[in-house]
């Protein structure tokens, strides 16, 4: 360790924190903040050779390139001379807790592509997180390091008595974390000296990096800031050396200064009084719900577009459309947008953008489905219906399809690809039970019309005893009363997971709350029953029970749904919300003593102690006991509270400081309770959460042969036979999350697959693809080739490798060229 009594050096790095959306709309940032900030900084650089300036967010750079060519060239010149430093590596400074793992990777992947193609520079190695206030998730080091990041520069939520440390991920990856001494909008004054002294005392370093310059609405360092630097250098009582510099040399020097840096594991910033704001995990519920919907729909569309491209006569992959879609989507994971700390008119803009992005994702998904469907031989008796599975494991379940017929005709039977009758229900919509739809593949069914109704019994059908307010399938038994759901029993173990009435809404009064903070007064309001329980549907495929409640200003409609073949009890909540300064939760009293709970994190999970406060989650959380596990799934919630045996889902709130009408209006959210064996693998929960968020897809096909004519040297190998799987993985504790084309390419000969280990066990994994492999190359997550993996073996159309506990692995796959489809 260096001598901490030695003279101290403060390395000044100019910075302009630019909030993409905050108290202003995006158009303000793009049309005014960017040119004003960058032009001002460049002008100062022109006459002050000392100034160095660090700027993150490649979305800003792309805007300058497209709108302000004069500034673009000046910036490129300053990057070349080393005074303008590109930091961050991401498309935007996204939130550090709420985005999914793959969204984080794509932030860096788009950043790497822009850096290489437009700036001629390698991927950035310095993460730039000065303003994220929702905490920093435990899996960050392994995701960021896999994207080329070596240094994590941050500000909020630092562990006590740590300012520099190695942050250790669940898979063992280390990332050097550097907490800046003070806020990013720091003013250069004599008060800087005790701040740096305290930071140096904790770290043992004699050099500290300080960010300065006007921020949030941009601005950056100006002439008066540099005048203050010169004045402070001449200040008689100021003893520290002030110099201008670049972040990376400072960070490298700090990392290498000690070999005994403390090691931190877990989340950063979720302890009480850490400066992390729990309201950011709840506010602006629509933005959060749309984020989840798009997260799944875009990835689903990408996978199916790859498979569809493989089925074409001549390859074409919509790379431009998908890149543009990813950029638009990731823009709104900015750390004031996704957390919901933005003004109302900006939130309205985001929601309009999300709706357009969803339509585009569905269009791309349809492109893939149509290309695959064209390769299926659908000729023969009956209306052909293909059921598609975009997940990388076999799936079964009820799927809905809208039939198009010249005249109304009753459905008499549905048969599978072997001609066997299967269960169905038909009214305005046809519902069929699709069994064992293969991994990343399809199964073909045929719908027959006529007056004679023939149907197999639903597998694992729902049977109800309405007189006793009970129902069951082969896996679960449920009961209800006038207030809600009173029993969910796992029929395999006979254990009930409820200790009282669950799925109950509760309104909490908030006091001095804001978009950032949740401050409950302790007073609660129980909604008044309006109607229910009412039986909305009672059939072999589904039982649906409904309750309606109201507060003075809001209406709540709760459906409990038990479905044939389901491993969970689904709940659908529709809220027409008009309560101000209040928070709505849904409560589940369980038979578990839940001092600790497991929460999904980006590409992983974390166990946290519960203290009654709200904690962030993604698609699932789980209470575990020696006798049973209870998982709670959701399709767009990010916060769960409660203590002891209660699970409390945060739904919507009415904090009024930023948006006076936050969350007003209609919301529909889905969540589910799923009992599991006590030793159930985490993989089973992750799969269930994915299935809860991504339904099987069904499409009526026209009658056609699946063979397409050859296209020059491009040969087709005939129709795809049902059932068909394009890609499958053999593993007990690992899942394939990504199948995409190499970034910037359009030819599916070179693919990227990403696989993550879910349980912390490690194993041997095998992956099968649609045709022989010419090469399999390990890469990092931003698709740069890595050193050879001695465990990797390739055999025909399959490859195998070892994956360590909690790890994320990425591979570039080169398929044999010249053959299309099956």
MOLINSUL-V591003 format. One line per field, one symbol per residue. ss: DSSP state (h for helix, s for strand, l for the rest). phi: phi as a letter, one per 40 degrees, with the letter a starting at -180 (. if undefined). psi: psi as a letter, one per 40 degrees, with the letter a starting at -180 (. if undefined). A space follows every 10 residues. Layout:
BEGIN
ss=???
phi=???
psi=???
END
This chain:
BEGIN
ss=llllllllss sssssllsll lllllhhhhh hhhhhhhhhh hhhhhhhlll llsssllhhh hhhhhhhlhh hhhhhhhhhh lllsssllll lllsllllll hhhhhhhhhh hhhhhhhhhl lllllssssl lllllslllh hhhhhlllll ssssllllll lllsssssll lllssssssl lllllsllll lhhhhhhhhh hhhlllssss sslslsslls llhhhhhhhh hhhlllllll ssssllhhhh hhhhhhhlll llsssllsll lllllllhhh hlllhhhhhh hhhhhhhhhh hhhhhhhhhh llllllllhh hhhhhhhhhh hllsllllll lllhhhhhhh hhhhhhhhhh hhhhhhhhhh hhhllsllll llsssssssl llllssssss slllllllll ssssslllll sllsssllls ssssssslll sssssssssl llllllllll llssshhhls sslllsssss llllssssss llllsslsll lslsssssss llllllllls sssssllsss ssssssssll lsssssssss llllssssss ssslllllss ssssssslll lsssssssss lllllsssss sllssssssl lsssssllls ssssllllss ssssllllss sslllsssss ssslllllll llllssssss ssssssllll lhhhhhhhhh hhhlllssss llllllllll sllsssllls lllssllsss lllsssssss slllllllls ssssssslll llssssssll llsssssssl llllslllll llsssllsss sssllllsss ssssslllss ll
phi=.cccccdbbb ccbcabcbcd aacacccccc cbcccccccc ccccdcbbcc dbabbcgccc ccccdcbbcc cdcccdcccc cgcbbcbggc cbccdbbccc dcccdcdccc ccccdccbbg bcdcbbcbbc bcbbgbcccd dcccccbgcb bbcabcgcdd fbbbaccbcd cgcbbcbbcc cadccdbcbd ccccccdccc cccgcbbbcb cahcagcghg cbdccccccc cccccccccc cbacabcccc cccccccbbb dcbbbhcbgc cdgcgcbccc cbdfcccccc dcdcdccccc cccccccccc cccbcabccc cccccccccc dccdcbcccg baccccccdc cccccccccc ccccccdccc ccdccccbch cgccbbbbbc ccacbbicbb accbbcbcbc ccabbccbgc cbcabbbcbc bbccbfccdf aabcbbbbbi cccbaccccf ccbbbccbfb aabcbbbbaa bccicbabbc ccbgcccbba cbfbcabbcb bfcadcbbbc chcbbcdccb ahcbccaaac cabbbbbbba bcbbbbbbbb bbbdgccbbc bbbbbbcacc fabbbbbbcb cbcccbbcbc bdfiaacbcb bgccbcabca babbacbabb bbbabibbab bgagbbbbcc baabcbccbd bdgchcbbbb aabbcbccbc cddccccccc cccbccbbbc bccacccbcc bfccbbbgcc cccbbcaabb abbbbcbbba cddgbbbccb bbbbbbcbbg bgacbbbbbc adbcabbcbc ccgccbccbc ccbbagcbab acbcdgcbbb bcbbcccgbc gc
psi=iiheeiiihh hhhiihhhhd hceiiddddd eddddddddd ddddddehed hihhhagddd dddddddgdd dddddddddd eedhhhidei digiieddii dddddddddd ddddddddef iiiiehigfe eheeihided dddddeeehd hghidifiih fhdhihhhid eehhhhhhhi diiefihhid eddddddddd dddeiehhhh hiiiacfaca iadddddddd dddehdehei hhiiaidddd dddddedief iihhiaihee iifeehhdde edigdddddd dddddddddd dddddddddd eidhhhhgdd dddddddddd deeieecdef giiddddddd dddddddddd dddddddddd dddeehheii iihhhhhihe ifiiiiihii hhihidihhi hdihiaeeeh iiiiihbdih hihhhfhihf aihhihhiii dhhhhiihhf ihiigddefi iiaedihiii addahehhhh edeehhehea hifhihhhhi hfiaddihgh eehihhihhd iihhhdhgid dhhhhhihii adeihhhhhh hhiheieihi hhhhhghfhi fihhihihhi eiggdiihhh ihfaiihiih eeihiiibei ihhiiedihh ihiifeiehh aiibehhhhh ciifheddhe fheiahihii iihhiiidfh iddddddddd ddehiihhhh iihiiehiii gbehiifaih ihihhdhihh idfiihdhhi ihheiehedh ihihhihdef diihhihhie iihdihhhia effhhiiihe ehihgbeiii iihiheihih ihhhihiehi a.
END
